[in-house]
Structures are given as C-alpha cells and as structure tokens.
Amino acid sequence: MKISYYPGCTLKTKAKNLDIAAVASLEALGVEVEEIDRWNCCGAVHSLTADDLIHQVGPVRNLIRAKEMGAEKLITLCSMCYNTLARANQIMKTDPVKRDTINRFMDEEIDYNGEVEVVHYLSFLKEAIGWEKLKQQVKVPLTGLKIGSYYGCTLQRPAEVGIEPFGHFELMNDMFRSLGATVMGFADADKCCGSYQVLSSAPGENSASANIINTAAGQGIEALATSCPLCEFNLGKQQQQMLDKGNIEQNVPTYYFSQLLAVALGLDSELCHFELNDRQSLTLLENKNYLVAA
C-alpha cells in the first residue's frame, strides 16, 4: 500500500519527533509513504474572514501537488495542518464562486476542484490498518500506562471537518487500547491549551495549559498524548516552568501519539527523538521498561 503524505513545516524542525516516528510506524505496518513534491506551509491557521481567499492559496496549492501526483487521498499528521487543509478543501468542493476565484488567481497551476480527500493519520490507521491488525503487530505492549488522549481544538472543530463527532475520542483511545495501554477518561480532552497566547505570556504562566495538566494529574493520568506541535509545546515543554512557578502540582509527561505507537511496534527509540520532549517523558518510558526491546 502506498499513500501521499503532507508533513508540514514544524514536523521537519521542532516536531520531527512527531513526523519521523509516524512515518517509521507506517512503514513497519507495510505502508509506503510518499511525501508530496514541493509542498509549502499550509498557512498554520484557517482564516476566519469569509472573503479572505488569499489565505486559501497555500493549502490549496498543496492539494494541487497531491492531485498532480495522482493521489486520491492526502494523509497529514499535525492537527492544525489537517484542519487548515481540510477546510480549504471543503471550500474548493462546495463553493463554486470561491473555487473559481482561487483557481483563476493561481493561473499557473492546474485547476483544483476538491478531487483529493484530506485524511488525518488516525483515521487512516483505523480505515486502512484496523485496530485488530495493529494489535497483532505490537511488540512492546504499553501495559500499565495510564494515558489520556488530548485532542485540543482543531481535530473536531468545525464539525464538518472533524475526524470524529465533537465529544468523541474513540480514534486515539482505540489506538491506545490496541497498543495495550490503559485509556483514562479525560475531562479536558477538547479544551484549548492556550494556543498562541504563549507568545504574550511569560514562560510557565499559561493558565489554560496549567489547568489541563492539573486536571490530568487529578484524574490519575500518567501521560498525555497529542498530535499538535503547539499543544505539545504548551503542555509539555512549558511544564518545568509551570512547576517552578507553582502553577501545576506535578509533572504529567506528554508525547505525540506517534511516538508511543513507534515504541509499541518495537521500533528503535532514536526514531522517536525523545530528546525533544520534556525529560520526564523519556524517564517514564524507561521506568516502565518499554524501551528495552527497541
């Protein structure tokens, strides 16, 4: 099986621990990953101004690249990239006036009419691999790991592009159950982490992230998993500062879900680049002996 893949900017730099582990995991599951040619930034966030079509050019150009390669589906991993690409794709599928304007503006590109389906990695795992087959491929069961799935804002909003209905978290939860982990109910699974407010706040003073960490700790969650680099930054890389300032009660290690997937599949831990996570994240896995087989 072969898929077309859009990584996005951050996954090639500060979030390569999300990207490399995810690609290696698919290859271990028998999926050939083909990164689309000449991809560009997706735009990071979807413009909330209805007539701001220039911000759709970036994501639509990536969809054109996928179409040029003959792809029927384009797999993406970052929550924000998925949201931006899927919403731009929806415009090109359903709004003929905006579609015509965007296509005429990009007069050096082929016309795009929404032919490519944008699919999040988690949805692809369920549809193309299936949880039973994934379970059979597990080499290092994550037995005893009390995990909380953190979706944040962009995986389910708006409803028309959400990977599953608002308030449901079965995709990530079922994946972790297949890996042998203990999935914990998490009241803040879809709460905002504070997003870009971190830029205007002193390190460790993001109250939204602190509330999420404290909720997780209070519910007995040992670790949080996400698919958004901004969420991982706010929840993970800010934790030591939160502890130092007394804004959280204890450390709750954070991971990209793809890192834990790669660990469970028995892949080399170097592919997970845990050095980019908070130090406690690696310590927890070492203490549970999950990295021995890799």
N, C-alpha and C positions, 0 to 999 in steps of 0.2 A: 504494500500500500504506500502511496506517495501523496504528500499534502503540500500545499503552498502555505508559507508562513510569513507573517509580518512581525518583526521583533519590536520595533520602536526604539527611540533614541536612548532612553535611560537604561534599557536592558543591555546595551552594548558598553555601558560605562559603570555607573554606580550600582546598577541592579543586575549585573551579569550573573549573580548567584541565583536569580530567578530564571534567566534565559538558558544558561548552559545546562543546568540541572534538568530543565524541562525538555530540551532538545535531546539530551542523552537518554532520558527516560523513554521518550517516544521511540527512539532507535532501538532501545532494549526490548520494546514491545513489538518490534517488527515494522515500524512506520518510518519511511524515508521522508525526511524533512527538507523541503526546497525553499530557501529564503527567496522572496521575490526580488527581482533586479531593481536597482536604482530607487529603492524606497526612500521616502523623506519623512520628516516629522509629521505626525498625524494632526498636529495642532494642539495637542495636550488636553484642551477642554473644548466642549461644544459651545459655540456662541449662542447666547440666549436672545440675541436680537434677530427677529424673524427675517429681516431683509439684509442681513449681513452675510451675503453669499460668498464674499472673498475668503472667509474663513473655512468654507467648504472645499476650496480648491486643493488644499493639502491632503485631506483624507481621500477625496475623490481621485486624485492623481495616483495614490497607492492602489486604489481599487482598479484603476485602468491598467496599472502594471500587472496586477493579478490576471485581469482579462487577457492581456497580451500574451501571458504565459499559458493561456488555455485553462485556467483554474475555474472550477465551479464553486469552490469554497476557499475562503481565506481564513486561516487559523491565526488567532492572536492570543496573547497571554496577559498583558498588562490590563487591568480593569479599565483604566482611563482610555487607553488606546482602543480597547474593544468598544467602549461607549461612544467615542468620537467617530470611529469608522462605521459602526452600526447605524448611528443616527444620520450621518451623511448619506449612507447607502439608502436609508429609508426615504430621504428627500428625493434621491435620484430615481427611486422606484415609483413614488406616489405623487410627486408634484411636477407635472409636465412643464409648467411655466418656469419654475426654478431650474429644472433639469436642462431645459433649452438654453437658458441664460448661462449656466455654468459650462455647458458643452461649447457654446459659441465663444465664451471667454477663453477657453483652452483650445484655441483653433489649431494648434499644432499637435494635439492629441487626438486619438480616435474617440468617437462618441461613446459615452457610457450611459447605459440605461438601467443600471441596477442588476446586471446579469450575475454578479458574484455574490454568494452568501457569506456574510461575516459570521464566524463561529468562534466562540470562546473555547479555549483549551479544555476546560472542564466538561463542556457539552460534548466536545469531540471524544473525550475519553469514554463517556457513557455510551455515545452512539456507535462509535467505531470499534472500541475495545470491549466495553461492557465490564461491569463490576465483578462478575464471576471469573472471567478470564484474567482480569487484573489480579484478583485474589490468588489465582493459581500461579502467577508469576512472582509473588512476594518471596523474597529470600530472607529478609530480616523483618519479621512481624514487629510492629510497633506496640507490642503487648505492654499494657500498663501505662501508656502515655495518655494522660487526660487532656484532650485537645479541644480548643474552642475555634470554630470556623468564623473568621471575621470577614464579612463581605464589604462593609463600608457603603458608600453612597452609590457607586456607579455600575455595579453589577446587576442591579434590579430596577434602576430608575433611568428613564421613564419606563413604564410597564411595557410599552410596545417593543422595546429592545432588550428588556431584562432577560437574563439567562434562565430565570425561572420566576414564578409569581412572587410578588412582594411578600416578605414574611416567611418565605420558604428557603431552606438552606440545604436541601437534600443533595445537591450535586457534590459539594465539598464534603458534607457529612458522610455520604455513602462512599465516597472515595476513601476517606479515612477509616471507615469501618472495614472496607476491603483490605486495607493495609494492616489491620489488627489493632488499631488504636481505639481508645475509649472516647467516644464523642460526648462532650458535655453540652447541655443546653446553655445558651449564652444570650442573656437579655439585651446586650448591646451589639449584637452581630451586625446590625444595619445602621448603627449610629455613626454620624460623621466624626472623623478623627481630628477635625480642625482644619484639614486641607492646607491651603496656602497661608493660613493665619500664622503659621510657624515663622513666616518671614518677618512679621511685625511683632513677634513675641521673643522675649529673652529665652535662651535655651532652658528647657525643662519647665517652662511656665505655660504650656499648652493645656488648659484646663479640660478641654474636650478629651484629649488623649489620656490625661490622668484619670478622668472618670471611668474611661473604658478599662484601663489597667486595673483600677481598684475594683470594678465590678467583676472582672475575670478572676482576680485573686479571691474575692469574697465568695465566688461560686465554686471554688476548688479547682479551677482550671490551671493546669501546669504550663501550658503553652498555647500561643495564638498563632493561627496561620492566615495568610492573606495572599492576594495576587496583585496588590497595588504598591508600587515603589514609594509613593508618597505616604501611604498608610504605614508601610514598614518603617519609613524614616521617623514619622511622628510617634508611632507606638514602640518601635524598637530602639532606634539609635538615640532617642531622647531619654531613655529610661534612667540612665545613670544620673543625668542632671535632675530628673524628676525625684529620684531618691535623695540626692544631695539637698534638694530644696524642701524635702518633706512633703511633696505633693502626691506621692504614691507610697503605699505601705510596704510593698515588697516587689521584687523583680518577677516579671512573667515573661519568659523568653518568647521571642517572636521569630517566625520563619515564613518564607514563601512556601506555599503548599508543594511546589515542585521540588524543593529541597528534601522534604520528608518523603515524597514519592520516590526520589532517587535513592535515598537511604534504604527504604523498604525493598527496593528492587535489587539491593546489594551492590550498587554502583560505587565506584571509587569516591570517597568523600571529598577529594580535591575538586571534583566536578561541581560540588555544591558551594564552594568558596565561602565557607563559614567565617572566614576572616573578615568578611564584610558585614556580618551580623554582630549583634552585641555578644560579648564574650560568654555571657551566661547561656546563650543558645547552644554553643558547642559543648559547654560543660554538662548541660542536662543530658545531651545525647551520649556523651562519654560515660556518664554515671549510670546510664541505663544499658550500656554495652551494645548500643545499636550500631556502632561503627566498627565493631570487631571483624565482621565478615568482609566488609569492604576493604 
